[in-house]
Amino acid sequence: MGTWQIVAIAVCVLLNAIDGFDVLSISFAAPGIAVEWGVDRSALGFILSMELLGMAAGSIGFGNLADKVGRRPVMIACLCIMTCGMWACTQVTTLTTLSVCRLLTGFGIGGMLACGTVMASELASTRFRSLSISAMAAGYPLGAVVGGFFASRFLIHGNWREIFILGGCITLCFIPVVLFLLPESVSWLAHRQPPRTLERLNRVLLRYGHQPVTELPARPLTEAKVSLRELLSPPLVTTTLLLTLAYFSQMLTYYFILKWVPKILVDMGFSHSDAGTALVWANVGGLISGFVISGLSLRINMRKMVVTLLIMAAGLVTLFGRSSADMGSIRIILTLAGFCSQGAVNGLFAIIAQSFPARVRGGGTGFVFGIGRGGAAIGPVLAGWLLSSGLSLRGVTLVMSMGAIIAAAAVLALRAGKQTKPLAATGAPT
């Protein structure tokens, strides 16, 4: 692992941090939006889900595009889309236009998530691949914590639009960072072999501190075309479906926490600022889990660790629905829930990225993330409908915790040793 490899992976971590804040910006702003525009819980659930629907489409679309044109140009395009979407949210005056802007933002976020995960996987050496992917995933709560700190300060003055201004400015600043510090994936160059591949490949290898190569690996006589049919055919079908179910179900539970905690706490009588701070604590737990899971990934079986975290997350979400109106105990529960939920997501990232061969890694990862994000989109809507129907908070949290239980069952169903393990032969520096 050369210095510039570590720098490039660090950029992927920070890009995921931007994703984290951009996604949760609407959660921090939700109480202010509800008050200013008189939005009920059911309608608010749909608004909270709009960028998640965009993320689903972006993950699939941009994931496949990244396999064809490269990881780096797609990531730059996603940053441009995210910047435009965040800035547009500062100008909206109706729920419809806000929903469209969040849909656009989510499209870019979804593409960035899929490409960033693949890039972190292909940048790392074999030994540190799981650690690198887990660290990249930990960037998500990092962005939520840092951005949430400033968002809570803005909410003291009641100006929710400033949250989107902050997100747009930060996203814009990272376009030149990617241009200068994040070269194209070596694995993609070696496999696709676009024009001037040998020159580009050696330039990246030398930058990473590795010896140049004199010739390219042999290409297949017929280039395999990435398709949904291939992902859903043997030998990939079982892995694809189980990973998609696991990610979908966990997203349903996790995004209930990320999207509804501020509004639920405001309804319990807490201030907008205190409610936003509580969500920050949930992401502090997620951030801590990133470091812990990254370290444990070198010693403990990732599959078993993910199952354990999912079961614990389900219990903590249920406990949140039974907590008293005491902010101290609520923060503790949310911190632990964030630790287990984000830790499980970090582990799933590592499992997903290592389960597809290089030729379909972007498309496969994008498919799992895209369909899986449907759970993230359904979670806030389902929770809003349940809350509006009169079901108690205890009942709502019990229903929403079932997603983590289903995810644990899906991960258990992944047979140990039967996942595709092509990473050591993808051409990535080792």
Buried (B, 14 or more C-beta within 10 A) or exposed (E): BBEBBBBBBBBBBBBBBBBBBBBBBBBBBBBBBBEEBEBEBBBBBBBBBBBBBBBBBBBBBBBBBBBBEBBBBBBBBBBEBBBBBBBBBBEBEEBEEBBBBBBBBBBBBBBBBBBBBBBBBBBBBEEBBBBBBBBBBBBBBBBBBBBBEBBBEBBEEEEBBBBBBBBBEBBBEBBEEBEEBBBBBBBBBBBBBEEEBBEBBBBBBEBBEBEEEEEBEEEEEEEEEBEEEBBEEEEBEBBBBBBBBBBBBBBBBBBBBBBBBBBBBBBBEBBBBBBBBBBBBBBBBBBBBBEBBBEBBEEEEBBEBBBBBBBBBBBBBBBBBEBEEEBEEBBBBBBBBBBBBBBBBBBBBBBBBBBBBBBBBBBBBBBBBBBBBBBBBBBBBBBBBBBBEEBEBEBBBBBBBBBBBBBBBBBBEBEEEEBBEBBEEBBBBB
